[in-house]
Amino acid sequence: MVSSASGSGGGGDGCTAAAVKEVATLRFARQVVLGRWFMVFACLLILSASGATYIFGIYSKVLKSTLGYDQQTLNTLSFFKDLGANVGVLSGLLNEVTPPWVVLATGAAMNLAGYLMIYLAIDGRTARPPVWLMCIYICVGANSQSFANTGALVTCVKNFPESRGVVLGLLKGFVGLSGAIFTQLYIAIYGDDAKSLVLLVAWLPAAVSILFVHTVRLMPRRRGESQSATSSDPFYCFLYISMGLATYLLVMIVVQNQMDLSHAALVVSAAALLLILFLPLAVVVKQEYRIKRELEEALLVPPTVTIDNKAAPPSSDLQMAEQPAKTEPAKAEESSKLSTPTPASSSSCWKNMFNPPAQGEDYTILQALVSVDMLVLFLATICGVGGTLTAIDNMGQIGQSLGYPPKSIKTFISLISIWNYAGRVTAGFASEAVLARYKFPRPLALTLVLLLACAGHLLIAFGVPGSLYAASVIIGFCFGAQWPLLYAIISEVFGLKYYSTLYNFGSVASPIGAYVLNVRVAGYLYDVEAAKQHGGTLDGAGDKTCIGAQCFRLSFLIITAATVAGALVSLVLAWRTGKFYRSDIYARFRADGQPAALPEQQRLKDSAESSAVNGTKE
């Protein structure tokens, strides 16, 4: 029995050694790098470094003090930051006609140029730029975020159309964590220096995008593709890793605000953070190894031969059977002529602009933009995202006006990234689950999120002692939850054909709401209250701070009313799309039947075809 046990143990060790030997080859490494799961991993890293706009609250006080801005001017800069981050129509149109790598490279260049100029201005290395030029700098830098989102996130959604809610929730969740990731890295690299944070924001996202610029590409699903290549199971592994990452960030933020850590301890914590951030690579390797084994097993299965004993058809039948084959090239040539755009066909898009297809079919860009569903969704987003974004951008000033200590204010801003992440993954995964099981429409989920956000706005408005902790949790969660719902609704109602452009058009509502509620309402009313406390005017370069709950009370009562209006508008969309969501909205993506294994040669052929689609050559 002892010898038997040792023999079985030796067999297990032999299998492990054989598996390690198979993995540690250039052939398998090439399979991993060219696989769709490594593409997902690359998108996770790109989006983890693309959320610099969410930490504006950390370096906004440096902008205000070094450049002598008042609150309304600072909120104007914040508006242009939101404008750049959300008006990504240019990146969407570019993605319609170019491969994703062009979009990512363009975004990297814009990120480096915009934020580097801001750093040089606040560090005193250039002459103080006028406000309009600073607005251009921050708009260009923030607009790079839309290029990263379009190049990475839209590509993933198109590669996994049946799991779009899960994909959107996961990838947008990593965007939500990026603010906390940036904070931890800049403290470890530069120390507690907000100016250096802007420098980190300038070079890190550009470097990550350039590193994976050719990894992110469209990989159309093939009929009969390996089950492991399209399974949604790895997404749940990525989710668990992201939850561990969020928990680690939460603990580190709390610890750093409770005690002063040495620089060596901060470096160690940042190294551990990077280790967790690269942990999804292990999931990618495991999944690709599973694909490899499935393909090898498929080659061992002998082909099934079916012999048909029916009598041979008469010669006349053979001639009739051959006739369609001969006419096939002629039909193909005729169809290619019909598909060639003519002046009449190009003008038909204007004629059909007000005659859209059924919900769930592929709308043209014009049909989607003028549809009632898009208008309703746009209005709900203006009210919902605009209000939560105003609270996030002003969290530093809100905490200061309510008398919170600086360390607590920094904690609020850093933890918003965690709650932002929680809202995104919860909305993405939960809405997908209840949609599949109960046919619960996503617009109704958006309504519930907007109503929850009202509670956070009211806590700020009334300035209840200690309530800013709860308010930051609610607002961060609701801000994050709105994005996966918005983007999933657009992809489901209007189709995926022009998703790159429509995805970015949906984001345009955010800066509109931010301008109205942040600049024209919160910024203006804050300066009015500050002027009352400083002799009736804010002229000059003196202190322009407002102290007291009244600084933001009226602003957030107005924001609460606007958010309630947005919730009512989203109910209209839930009513209009109720029948659509009660149907099987993903049926056409399962029309090819159950996937089966492909031989390795077909996999390599598909990889080559994918490279051709994305404008690259191996």
N, C-alpha and C positions, 0 to 999 in steps of 0.2 A: 504494500500500500504506500509505503514511503517512496519507493522508486517510482510508482505511478504518479504520485502527487508531484514529485520533482520533475517527472517527464512532462506533465501537463503545464507546470510552471515554466519549464524551458520552452515549450511550444508557444506559450503566451509571449515570452520574451522574444522569441523568434519572430512572431507576427508583428510585435511592436518595432523590432529592428528593421523588418522588411518595410513597414509603413514609413518609418523615418527615412529609409534609403530611397523610397519612391518619391517622398516629398522633397528631399535635398538634391534635386536635379534641376538643370537649366530648363528642361522641357516642362516640368511642372511649374517652375517659377514663371515661365512665359505664359502658361495657362492661367495662373493666378492674376498676373498683371493685365492680361487681355480679357479677363472674365468680367461679367456684369457686376459681381459682388465687390470686386476691387474698385470698380467705378463708383459704387455706392459709398464705399469707405472714403474715397477721394472727395466725394461731395460732402460727407460729414465734416472732414477737416476744413474744406473751403468755407463752409457755412459757419463753422466754429470760429472762424476768424473774420467774419463779415458783418458782425453786429456792433461796429464801433459807434453807431448813432445812438445806441442805448445807454452809453456812459457819458453822454454830453453833460449830465448833471455834475460829474466829478471835476471836469476841467472848465465848466462854465464860469465858476467863480474866479478862476485865473484870467479868463477872457475879460470878465467884468472889471477886475482890479487893474490889470496891466494896461488895458486899452481905454479905461475910463468910461465904460458904457453904463447907461441907466437900464432899468429893468425892461422897458419897452424895446430898447435897442437890442438887448440880449435876447428877448423873445423873438425879435425880427430875425436875428441870426438862427435861432432855433427853428423858425418857420422855414427858412431856406435850407436848413439841414434836413427837415422833414420833406420839403419839396424835392430835394435831390434824391433822398432815399426811396421815395415812393413814386415819383413820376418816371417810370422806367419804360415808357412807350418806345423810346429810341432803342433800348436794348431788346425789347420784344420784336420790333420790326427787323432789327439786325439779325436776330436769331431765326427769323422766318426765312432768310435768304443766305445765311452763312452757317458753317458748322459751329458747335458750341465753343470750340477753342478760340475762335475769333472774338466771341463775346467776352470770354474770361480774360483774354489778353488785353482787350480794350479797357475792361474794368480795372485791371491791375495798374495800368498806366494812369488812369484817372485818379485812383486812390492815392498813388504815390505823389502825383503832382498837387492835388488839392490839399491834403493834410500836411505835406511838407512845407508848403507856403504858410499855412496857419502856424506851424511850429516856429518857423523863422520870424514871423511877426511877433508872437508873444514872447519869444526869447530875446527880442531886441536886435536880431541880426539883420533885419531890414528896417527901412523907415516905416513908421506906423501907417498902415494902409487905410484908406477911407472905408467907411462902413459898406458901401456898395461893392467894393472889391473883396472885402472879407466875406460878404454874402456869396459872391461868385466862388471863392475858394472852398467854402464849406459845402456849397451846393454841388460842385464838381466832385469833391471827395466823397460826399455821401451818396452821390448818384452811382458810384462804383458798386455800392451794395446791391442795387437793382441788377447790375450786370452779373454779379456773382450769383444772385438768386435765380436769374433767368437762365444762365448757362448751366448751373448745377441742378437746381430744384425742378425746373420744367423738364429737363432731360430725364431725370429720374421718374417723374410722373408718367412721361410717355413710354418709358421702358417697363413700368409696372402699372398699367392702367387699372387692373382689377383691385389693386391695393392702394389707391391714390389717397384715401383718408389716412391710412397708416403712414404712408410715405410723407405726406405733407406734415402730419403731426410730429413725426420723428425729426425730419430735417429742419423744420421751423423751430423745434425744441432746441436743437443745437445752436441755432441762431440766437435763441433766447439766452442760452448759457454763455454766449460769447462775451457778454459784458463782464461777467464774473471771471471768466478765463483771462481776459485782458488785464483785469485788475490784479490778479494774482501774479501774472507774468511780469507786469511792469514794476511791481513792488520788489520782486526778486532780482530783476535786472537793473533797474534804475533807482530803487528806493522810493520813498514817499515824495515824489516830485511830479505834480500834475502836468507840468510842461513836457516832461519826458514821456508821459502817457501819450501825448499827441504824436510824438516821434515814433513810438511803437506802433500806433495806429497807422502811421504812414507807410512803414516798410513791411510789417508782418503779413497783412492780408495780401499784398502784392506778391510777396515771395511764395506764399502757399499756392496762390492761383497759378503762377508761372510754373511751379513744380509739377502740378497735375494738369497742365493745360491740355495735353493730348490724351489723358486718361478718360476724361468726361466726354462721352460721345453717345449718339443714338445707337441702340442695339435692339432692333426690332425683334419681337418674339417670333420664332419660327414654329411652323406646325410640327408637332411631334418632338418638341424640344424636351430635354431632360427635366424631370419633375423638380429636381434640386436646383435647377437654374432659375426657375420662376416661383419657387415656393416662398410663402410669406413668413416662414418660421425664422429665418435669420433676422428679420425686422424686429421680432420680439426679443431676440438675443441682444440686438443693438439697443432696444428699449431698456433692458435690464442694466446694461452697461451705462447708459446715459443716466439712469436713476442713481446708480452708484456714484457717477461723476457729480451729479447735482448734490447728493448727500455729502460728498467730500468737500465740495465748494462751500456748502452751508456751514459745515463744521469749522472749516478754516476761516471763514469770514467772522464767525462768532468768536473764535479763539483769538484772532488778531485784534479784535476790538475790545477784548477783555484784558489782554496782556500785551506787553511789548516783546516781540520775538526778535532774536538776533538775525543778522543778515544771513548767516549760515543756515539757520532754521528755515528762513523764507526760501532759500535756494533749494533745500531738500523738499519742502512742500511743493514747490513748482515742478521739481523733477518727478515727484509722485503724481502730480496732476497730468504731466505729459505721458506718463506710463499708462494711466487710465484712458487718456484720450486716444492712445494707439492700440488699446486692447481690442477694438473691433477687428483689427487685422487678423487676430487668431480665429475669429468667427469666419472671416473670409477664407482663410486657408483650409479650415475644416470643411466648409461648404464646397470648395473647389475639389478637395480630395474625394468627397462624396460623389460629386459629378463624375470624376475620373473613374471611380469604381463602377458606377452605373453604366458608363459607356463601355468599359471593359467587359462587364457581365452581359451587356447586350450583344457584343460580338461573339460570345460563346454560345448563344442560343441559335440552334440551326434554323435556317429559313423554312417556313411552311410552304409546301408545294401543293397546289390544288389542281387535280386533273379533271377537265370537263369532257365528259363522254358524249356530249351532244353531237349530232351529225353536222358535218361541215355545211355551211350555208351555200345555196346555189350561187353560180357565178354572177348572176344579176345582182344578188344581195351584196356580193363582194364589191362589185363596181359601185353600188350606191354607198357602201361604207367608205370606199376610198375617196368618193367625191367630196365629202366635207373636209377631209384632210387636205385635199388639193386646194380647196378654196380658203383654207385657213390663213395663208399669207395675204390673200387679197382682202380678207376681212380685217386683218390686223392693220394693213395699210390704210384701209378706209377709216378704221377707228382712230388711227393716228391723225388723219386729216381732220376728222371731226373734233378731236381734242385740241387742235391748234387754235390758239386764241385769235379771234377776229375782232374788228371794231364793234360789230354787233354784239358778240358774246361778252366783250369787256364792258359794254354799256348796260348789259342785262343785270349786272350787279346793282346798278342804281335803280332799275325797275323793280327788282326783287327785294329792295331794301326793307320795304314795309310788308313783305310777304314771307315771314320767316318759316323755317321748318318746324316740326314738332319738337317739344322740349326733349333734350337728350341727343338730338341729331347735331351735325356739324353746322353751326351758323357761320355765315361770313362775318367779317369784322364789322361791316356797316349794319348788318341785320342785328347783331348783338348790341351794338352801341345805341341803337334807337329803340330797342325793345323795352317794353314796360317792366319786365323782370329785372333788367340791368339797371333801369332808373330807380326802381324801388330798392334794390340792393345797394346802389350807390348812395342814396339818401340815408339808409340805415347805417352805412359805414361812416359817413361824414359825422353823424351824431355820436356813434359809439366809439370809434377809434379816436376821433378828434378830442373827445372828453378825457379818455384815459391817457392819451399822449400828452395832453396839457398837464395833467397831474404828475406824470413821470418827469417831464422836462422841468417842472417847477418844484420838484420834491426837495431840493436843497434849500430854496428860498422859503418853502412852506415850513420846513423844520426849523429854520432860523427865525422866522417870524413867530413861531409858537414856543420858542425858547428851549429847543432841544439841544443838547451838547453836540459839538462837532463830530465826535466819534459815533454818536447815535445816527446823525444825519448820513454819515458815510455808510453806516450799516444799512439804512433804509435803501439807499441808492444801489448798493451792491446786491442786496437780497432781492431787489426787484427782478434782477436777471433770473434768480431761482424760481420765483413765482411766475415769471413770464414763461419759463421753460415748462413749469407744471401745467399752466393753462394750455400751452400748445400741444403737449403730448396727450393730455387728458381729452381735449377737444378732438384731436385727430383719432386716437384709438377708440375712445368711448363712442363718438358719433358713428364711427364705422361699425362698431359692435351692435349698437341699438338700431342702426339702419338695416343691417343684415338680419337681425333677429325679429325686430318689431316694426320694421318699415317706418321708423321715426324720422320725419323729414329734418334735414340739417337746418333749414331756415328757422324752424321752431327752436332748435338748440341755440341758435344765435339770439333769439328773443330772450331766452332764459339767461344767457350770459350778460346781455345789456341790462336786464333788471337787477342782476347781482351787482353790476358796476355802480348802480345808483347808491347802494349802501356805502360803498367806499367814498363816493363824492360827498355824501351827507356827513360822514365822519370828519372830513376835512373842513367842510363848511362850518360846522358848529364847534370845532376845535376842542373836543372833549379831551381832558388831560390823559395822555398815554394812548389815545386812539389812533395816532399816526402809524403805530406798529401794525394794527389790524388793517388800516386803510391801505398801507403799502402792499400788504399781502393780497387784498381783494382786487385792487386796481392792477397790480402786476399780473395776477392770474387772469383777469378778464381781458386785459390788453392782449396777452398771448393767445387766449382761447379764440379770439375773433378771427385771427389770420387763417388758421387751417380751415375753419368753417367757410370763410369768404372764398378762399381759393378752390376748395372742394366743390362748393355750390357752382362757381363759374365753370369748372371743368365738366360737371355733370349736366348742367342745364344747357350750356352752349357748345359742348363738344370739345375735342382735343385738337382739331385740325389747326386752328389759329390760337391755341392756348397761350403761346408765348406772348402775343400782343394783348389778349384779353386779360391774362393774369396781371400784367403790368397796368392795364387800364383800371382794374379794380383797386389798385393801390393809390390811384390819383386822389381818391376821396379823402385819404388820410391827411395830406397837407392842406386841403381845403378846409377840413374841419379844424385842423390845428391853427390855421391862420385866423379863422373867425373866433374860435374859443380861446386860443392862447394869446395871440397878439392883440386882437381888437377887444377882447373881454378881460382875460386875466391880467395881461400886461398893463393895459390902460387903467383898470381899476386899482391895481397894486400901486402904480405911480401916483394916482390921485390920493390914496391913503398915505403914501410916503410923503407927499408934498405937504399934507396937513401936519405931519409930525416934524417937518423941517422948515417951518416958516412960510409955508404956502408955495414954495417953488423948489425945483430940483436943478436949477441952472448951476453950472460950475462943476468942479471935480470933487466935491465933498462927499460925505456919507449919504447914500441914497437908499438905505435899508429901511424897510417898514417892519415894525414890531407889533404883534398882537393878532388875535384871531380874526379881527375885522379886515385884515389885509387881503384875505382870499375868501371871506364869507360870501359876499354877493356873487363873486365869480363862480363859485362852485354850486350855489343854488341855481344859477342860470344853466350851468353845465348839467346838473341833475335833470332839469326840465327838458333840455335838449336830448339827453339819453333816453328819457321816458318816451319822447316823441319817436326816437329811432327804434325803440322796441315795438311801438305800435305799428310803425311802417313795416318792420320785418315780419309782423304777423300777417300782413297783406301778402307778402311773398310766400309764406308758409301755406296760406290758403290757395294761392295760384298754382303752387307746385305740389299740392297734396296728392293728386291723382298720379302724377309722374313718379313720386317717391314710393307710392304703394305698389308700383310695378317692379319688374326685375331690371334695374337700370344698367346692370353690367352684362346683360344677356349676350349682346353682340360681341363682347370680348371673349366669350366662351363658345363661340360658334364653331371653332375648329375642333372641338372635342377635347378629350383628355390627352394631356401630353404624354409622349412616350420617349424612350431613349433614342439617341442618334449616335451613329458611329463617330469616331474621332475625326475622320476625314471630313464629314459634314460640318462638324463644329468649327474646324479650321477654315472651311469655305465660308461659313456664316461670318466668322471674324473678319475675313477679307472683304466680304460684301459690306459689312458694317463700316469698315475703314473707308471704303469708297463712298458710302453715304455721307460720312462726316468730313470728306474732303482731305483725307490723309492717306499716305502710302506707307506700307511697312517695309 
